[in-house]
Each structure stands twice: as structure tokens, then as C-alpha cells.
Amino acid sequence: MLKTTIEGLIVAVQPRIRLLRSFDQRQHNYPGYALLVESAADRKQAWIGVGPAAQAKFGFCAGGRFSAEVEPVANPDLEPVAFYKAAKIRYTLGIPQPGSPPPWFGVPPDLPTYRARGHRRLDPHVYERVCHLCIWGCRMAVEMTIDQWNPEEKQYRRETFCYGPKSCPIYHAGLVREVPGRNGTTWIEEDWVDEEATSHRGPDD
Ligand code: SF4
């Protein structure tokens, strides 16, 4: 894979999570964090994946300046980012983002915290408009096993989620999600799934 150097301003930091679905079952993998970096050269923005160790070491947050050698991801179906395997990382703290939340800026929590909080589905349009900037937003690469007796048959897509306070005024769930299954069946993920996943949190947690 051809390495390239990306240098610029970190616009957002979010968890980098992969969602594995098999009809009504779901499971998460936590490869690390996704940094949205605006290139100093041409102002283009790109999502870059880093591991949890790099995030713990540098404490990346929006407003910081980042540079690293990176590689294009080998399989875009499995990654919500365009680049990963960052090496020769350099990072300098920047000026904290102005304004009060939402969206939330700052250094995101560790991955076990996201796992413990649980998520609710998030309207992809709201994600594109605002929530891609928020530490509680997440756009996951989703791998769906359509038939558990034929696990090679997969489908892929992206889904957006919110790990943030349930009282956030920006939040909008959007359409319920449907998961295809064998022989043309469909699992409809109703609101109770999100309510159950976040029932341990109060509205402002
Ligand atoms: S809806 Fe969620 S991701 Fe969006 S701003 Fe509010 S807390 Fe952040």
C-alpha cells in the first residue's frame, strides 16, 4: 500500500467502531478512533483511523494539529475511515473549540466508556449536518451476515449512532433500521432496542 503524509487541523474525533449484524443479533468491534483532518495543503477533509494506544498517548481532540504517514484502507467495506495505520505521528494541542455544546468537543473518553454507555440510532442527515463533529457521534462500518448457515454471504453499509446525552436537543432518531435475513426475511430494529441499550442512563448523562 502506498503511504501518504497528511498534515492539518483536527476537526473532529469520534470512536471507530465496527458493527457486526446477524438478523436480530449485533456485536461491536472497537478498533480505535477516527480523526477528521482538514489538510493544510488543500483544505480537503479525510477521516483517519488511529488505535486506542495512540489516542491515549496523544489525547487527540478537535482544534489540534496532526501530521502522520498513513495508508489507504485495504477494504473500505470494513472501515468508516479512508486512511489508517498512522505512523510518525506528530501532534500539537490547539485552541479549544468555541461555543457550548451540542456538539461536544474535547478529548473523547476511552472505548470501554462508549461500550458501557450504549447508543441510539441517529438520523444520517443530522449526523452529516452536525453530529459528525461531536465526540458522541459515530458512523459505523456495518457487516451483515444474511444467512448464518452460509456465513460467506455478507452485505455492507454504514449506520450512524449517538452515544451522547438523551436530552441533546439536536438528536433525531430517523427511520427504524431493517436488517435482511435468510429467505427474504427482515428484522426491524424498533425503538425499544435503543431504549434498552441506554436505559441505565438518565436524560443528561
Ligand atoms: S445528537 Fe448525539 S452526536 Fe449529535 S450533537 Fe447531540 S450528543 Fe452529539
Boltz pocket constraint, residues with backbone or C-beta under 6 A from the ligand:
constraints:
  - pocket:
      binder: B
      contacts: [[A, 102], [A, 103], [A, 104], [A, 130], [A, 131], [A, 134], [A, 135], [A, 136], [A, 137], [A, 138], [A, 161], [A, 162], [A, 163], [A, 164], [A, 165], [A, 168], [A, 169], [A, 170], [A, 171], [A, 172]]
      max_distance: 6.0
